[in-house]
Amino acid sequence: LTMSTKPIVDTVSERLGYRVQASAINVEQVEYTQLIRVTAKANDATKAADIANTLVAVFNEQVTTDQTSRYAELKADLEKELANLDDQIEAVNGKLALLDVKYTDQQQFSAEDLVKQAQLEEELSQYQYTRSYLLSDYQKIKYSEAQYTSTIIQKDPAVPNPEAIQPQPMKAG
């Protein structure tokens, strides 16, 4: 799993103030669940618990940062497209306003003006349709971002186990 990658383990080491080895960490999915079991080995039980808890916190921060970044890029792209469409809509509305002024001055439209007005109204309709579609996408992205931003919840924090759970080598005296 990506929880025990070098960048994550390095960040855990920085936070704890001592070197944590990736080989001292075990991450496994609990069968038939969405749970992940994190265990850590260290010479000191408190350090092992600190490693496991810090690993979960750092991983959660990384997931949140990645998701936020992804959503920010999508929203920025859509905001640019919406701004571009707003400019195009404004330009078409300006052209239609000029035709209206021309009609008011002359009290009639030429055939050419009528064709131009129909084309501009069609163009405006297409821009408005595209804008509403993009705005809908933008709202969906914002909803997804709010709904799925953080997906990691630490169910049970690690606690120090004072008893060694791994056989210790015998020392000759």
C-alpha positions in Angstrom: 0.0 0.0 0.0 1.1 3.6 -0.5 1.1 4.2 3.2 4.6 2.9 3.5 6.2 4.6 0.6 9.4 6.5 1.1 7.9 10.0 1.0 5.3 9.1 3.7 7.9 7.3 5.9 10.3 10.2 5.5 7.6 12.6 6.7 6.8 10.3 9.7 10.6 10.3 10.5 10.7 14.1 10.4 7.6 14.5 12.6 8.9 12.0 15.2 12.5 13.3 15.2 14.1 9.9 14.6 14.7 7.6 11.6 11.8 5.2 10.9 12.5 2.3 8.6 9.8 1.2 6.1 10.7 -2.4 7.0 9.5 -1.7 10.6 6.0 -0.9 9.3 3.4 -3.4 8.2 0.2 -2.3 6.4 -2.4 -4.8 5.4 -6.1 -4.7 4.5 -8.4 -6.6 6.8 -10.0 -9.3 4.7 -13.5 -8.6 3.4 -13.5 -5.1 4.9 -12.4 -1.6 4.0 -10.2 -1.5 7.1 -6.5 -1.3 7.1 -4.3 -2.6 9.9 -1.1 -0.7 10.6 1.5 -2.2 12.8 5.0 -0.9 13.6 8.0 -2.5 15.3 10.5 -0.6 17.4 12.7 -1.2 20.4 10.4 0.8 22.5 6.6 0.1 22.7 5.7 3.8 22.8 7.8 4.5 19.7 6.0 1.7 17.9 2.6 3.2 18.7 3.8 6.7 17.8 5.1 5.4 14.4 1.7 3.7 13.6 -0.4 6.7 14.7 1.9 9.2 12.9 1.9 7.1 9.8 -1.9 7.2 9.6 -2.0 10.9 10.3 0.6 11.7 7.6 -1.1 9.4 5.1 -4.5 11.1 5.7 -2.9 14.5 5.2 -1.4 13.3 1.9 -4.7 11.9 0.6 -6.5 15.1 1.5 -3.8 17.2 -0.2 -4.0 15.1 -3.3 -7.8 15.3 -3.5 -7.8 19.0 -2.8 -5.3 19.5 -5.5 -7.2 17.4 -8.0 -10.4 19.3 -7.3 -8.7 22.7 -7.5 -7.3 21.9 -10.9 -10.7 20.8 -12.2 -12.5 23.8 -10.7 -9.8 26.2 -12.1 -10.2 24.7 -15.6 -14.0 25.1 -15.5 -13.8 28.6 -14.1 -11.6 29.6 -17.0 -14.0 28.1 -19.5 -16.9 29.8 -17.8 -15.2 33.1 -17.9 -14.4 32.6 -21.6 -18.0 31.8 -22.3 -19.1 34.9 -20.3 -16.9 37.0 -22.5 -18.3 35.5 -25.6 -21.9 35.9 -24.4 -21.2 39.6 -23.6 -19.7 40.1 -27.0 -22.7 38.6 -28.7 -25.1 40.6 -26.5 -23.1 43.7 -27.6 -23.6 42.9 -31.2 -27.3 42.3 -30.7 -27.6 45.7 -28.9 -25.9 47.4 -31.9 -28.5 45.9 -34.1 -31.3 47.0 -31.8 -29.9 50.6 -31.9 -29.7 50.4 -35.7 -33.4 49.2 -35.8 -34.4 52.0 -33.5 -32.7 54.6 -35.7 -34.0 53.3 -39.0 -37.3 51.7 -37.8 -36.7 48.7 -40.0 -34.2 45.9 -40.5 -32.7 44.9 -43.9 -32.7 41.3 -44.9 -29.0 41.2 -44.1 -29.7 42.5 -40.6 -32.4 39.9 -39.9 -30.1 37.1 -41.0 -27.3 38.6 -38.8 -29.7 38.9 -35.8 -30.9 35.2 -36.2 -27.2 34.0 -36.4 -26.3 36.0 -33.3 -29.3 34.8 -31.4 -28.4 31.2 -32.3 -24.8 31.7 -31.3 -26.0 33.3 -28.0 -28.3 30.3 -27.4 -25.4 27.8 -27.9 -23.1 29.7 -25.6 -25.8 29.9 -22.9 -26.5 26.1 -23.2 -22.8 25.3 -23.0 -22.4 27.7 -20.0 -25.3 26.0 -18.2 -23.8 22.6 -18.9 -20.4 23.7 -17.6 -21.9 25.3 -14.5 -23.7 22.0 -13.8 -20.3 20.2 -14.0 -18.8 22.8 -11.7 -21.5 22.3 -9.1 -21.1 18.5 -9.3 -17.3 18.9 -8.7 -17.9 21.2 -5.7 -20.4 18.7 -4.3 -18.0 15.7 -4.8 -15.2 17.7 -3.2 -17.4 18.4 -0.1 -18.6 14.8 0.1 -15.3 13.0 -0.5 -12.5 15.2 0.8 -11.2 13.0 3.6 -11.8 9.3 3.4 -9.3 8.1 6.1 -10.6 7.8 9.6 -8.5 6.3 12.4 -10.8 3.8 14.1 -8.5 2.7 16.9 -5.3 4.6 17.7 -2.3 2.5 18.4 -1.4 2.0 22.0 2.0 0.8 23.3 2.2 -2.9 24.0 4.5 -3.4 27.0 5.1 -7.1 26.3 7.4 -8.2 23.5 5.3 -9.9 20.8 8.3 -11.3 19.0 10.7 -13.8 20.3 13.9 -12.2 21.6 17.3 -14.0 20.9 18.8 -15.6 23.9 22.1 -14.2 25.1 24.8 -16.4 26.6 26.0 -15.0 29.9 
